[in-house]
Amino acid sequence: MEQKGVKLDCGAFCCSVCLDVMKDPVNIPCGHSYCISCIKSFWDEEDQKKIHSCPQCRQTFTPRPVLVTVSAAAERTERQRELQLSRQQIQQRIQDREKDVKVLRQEVEAINGSADKAVEDSEKIFTELIRLMEKRSSDVKQQIRSQQKTEVSRVKELPAVSQLRDKLQDILRDTWTNISLTVTEVDVSLSQPEPRTRAGFLKYSQEITLDPNTANTNLLLSEGNRKATLIKKEESYSSHPDRFIRWCQVLSRESLTGRCYWEVEWRGEGVDVAVAYKSISRTRSSSESGFGHNDKSWALNCNQNGYRFFYNKIKTPVSGPQSSRVGVYLDHRAGVLSFYSVSETMTLLHRVQTTFTQPLYAGLWLPWYNGDTAELCKLK
């Protein structure tokens, strides 16, 4: 059987002068090795020049170097060490390349999903647009005929007919202008891909505030209702049907549709950065009122040990660089929800491809550690 481990090339132990396995090998200052008798003979021929060189790399030495304590075993050990180090480096590059391929595969799957969703949505939009244009055309015809009757009746009493022509032209021009604007808006909404840079995401940034009527009584809201702090002392909030009772959670006041982006800065043991439908449960008795423990919310849990994603009680491990700031991108129409680690660069942590059936609200959850905070960042 073939011997496992690092193999050495026999050529590494051959003298480049006599082309045989080195006898009494010695090293010269440039690092190359030769039989002691071969290099001595080679340099004896160069003694007249008083400049001695390496037969391989032609580096010169003045005066003639003293030849040196190198055994074949020592040379073999050094070459084995170099080859082992090279092997480890190659294996690491292979592992890094496999990680890159995995990320690219995920990106391709996400792009394919987004493209399929965009095609499906575009078909629905254009079907609705055709129906709208047909209805608009029918309305225009009725309007023109009605206006025609009115103007014809009136023109019989007037010496001129140019006013009728001008009015009909105005009606047609305004109608087709509105239809053209509708088509343009549809084209624009379908042609914009998901951003790739933070500057691109910031174009969709939205000012979001927290709704005190939804805040658990152990959450203190500040900074214009953008920051939530967990305190082990109940705040004096009034009773409200939208308030979370069991979990230390809060929802945004603003509903989220279309394309929007926001960032959350957190301090302490951890935070859930979430989105949810307004119809999520709020009761004390139901554990399903927690973000990610039902089919009405999606939550990225961030803590000192890493990330986890929750949806409908299913936990998914998430890998990525640790950061105290998380970016959230939502394309409600396309059904895309993406979470990013934000530092000097943006790194995708997790992407969801689904169909949203209701407007969404940004959500925050804090664990039971006094003083933990989470804040919706000002981006404009």
Beta strands, then each sheet from edge to edge (+ up, - down):
strand 1: 25-27
strand 2: 33-35
strand 3: 52-53
strand 4: 60-61
strand 5: 219-222
strand 6: 227-230
strand 7: 249-251
strand 8: 259-267
strand 9: 270-277
strand 10: 297-303
strand 11: 306-311
strand 12: 314-318
strand 13: 325-331
strand 14: 336-342
strand 15: 346-353
strand 16: 360-365
strand 17: 373-376
sheet 1: 1+ 2-
sheet 2: 3+ 4-
sheet 3: 5+ 6- 17+ 8- 13+ 14- 15+
sheet 4: 7+ 16- 9+ 10- 11+ 12-
end
